[in-house]
Structures are given as structure tokens and as C-alpha cells.
Amino acid sequence: MVEPETDYTWEVELTAPSAPGRYTNFFRMQTGHSVRFGHKVWADIRVTEPVEAIDVEPVELVAPVEPVALIKSAEPVEQKVDLLVQSVLKMVS
């Protein structure tokens, strides 16, 4: 029983049907003398077909190139670019 002017949290345990579709359950408050009152509340349940899993090929992760180390060096820009390209080529081969 809930006393007047108090709050109460209602919990309803539902089990979804096994067949796909949309299902709606309606609920309404009722006194001990079967007198219904208040607004209707409802739960919409949408059952969908299971999604089939797909296989994917694994991807090899590679370490990122450290461009900061190349920029800090005192070598000319062309040499820095060559070093960067060589590093990238090593990673993809």
C-alpha cells in the first residue's frame, strides 16, 4: 500500500516474446476495491530478427611514425622527407 502524498517507484518485469513484432502492455493504478484511477502508462516492446555475425579479416596495427624526431634534427628538409618516406615504406612492407 502507498500512503497518500508519497512517492513510490513501480517496477514491472517483462519478458519479450520470441516472435518478431511490436508489442504494447498497458498499466493503470487501481485501488483495493478495483477502482481504476490516474493515467495509463505503457511499455512498447519491439522484437527484431537477430543480426547475423560476419567474419572480418584481422588487421595488423603498426606503430605511428615519429615525425617530431625528424623535425628536431639538423638535416636538410629533403633528407628529413626521405627518412620519413623510408620509415613509412618499411612499415607497409
NORJOZI-V842735 format. One record per residue. N is the residue number from 1. SS is DSSP state (H for helix, E for strand, - for the rest). PSI is psi in whole degrees, 0 to 359 (none if undefined). OMEGA is omega in degrees with one decimal (NA if undefined). Layout:
# NORJOZI-V842735
N;SS;PSI;OMEGA  N;SS;PSI;OMEGA
This chain:
# NORJOZI-V842735
1;-;142;177.9  2;-;128;-179.3  3;-;151;177.4  4;-;147;176.9  5;-;25;176.6  6;-;159;177.5  7;-;149;177.1  8;-;139;177.0  9;-;123;179.1  10;-;141;175.9  11;-;135;178.8  12;-;126;177.4  13;-;123;-179.3  14;-;150;174.4  15;-;125;-179.5  16;-;141;175.9  17;-;160;-179.2  18;-;336;-179.3  19;-;136;178.1  20;-;148;178.4  21;E;183;178.6  22;E;131;-178.3  23;E;143;179.7  24;E;131;174.8  25;E;132;178.0  26;E;144;179.0  27;E;151;178.0  28;E;148;179.2  29;E;154;-178.5  30;E;140;176.9  31;-;173;177.0  32;-;346;179.6  33;-;22;177.3  34;-;26;175.9  35;-;119;-179.1  36;E;146;179.3  37;E;167;177.5  38;E;180;-179.1  39;E;151;172.1  40;E;143;170.2  41;E;157;-176.7  42;E;165;175.4  43;E;122;173.5  44;E;128;178.6  45;E;125;176.8  46;E;116;-179.7  47;E;126;180.0  48;-;163;175.3  49;-;144;176.9  50;-;145;177.5  51;-;129;-179.2  52;-;132;178.9  53;-;147;177.2  54;-;150;176.8  55;-;139;175.9  56;-;151;178.4  57;-;139;178.5  58;-;149;179.5  59;-;132;178.3  60;-;125;178.9  61;-;140;179.2  62;-;152;179.6  63;-;140;179.0  64;-;152;176.9  65;-;146;-179.5  66;-;83;-176.5  67;H;336;-178.7  68;H;320;-179.6  69;H;324;179.3  70;H;322;-178.1  71;H;326;-178.1  72;H;341;-177.1  73;-;160;-177.5  74;-;11;-178.3  75;-;156;176.4  76;-;158;-176.0  77;H;319;-178.7  78;H;320;179.1  79;H;323;178.8  80;H;318;179.2  81;H;317;178.1  82;H;316;178.5  83;H;319;179.0  84;H;314;179.2  85;H;316;179.0  86;H;320;178.9  87;H;316;-179.2  88;H;317;179.7  89;H;322;178.3  90;H;323;-177.3  91;H;323;-176.9  92;H;346;-179.1  93;-;none;NA
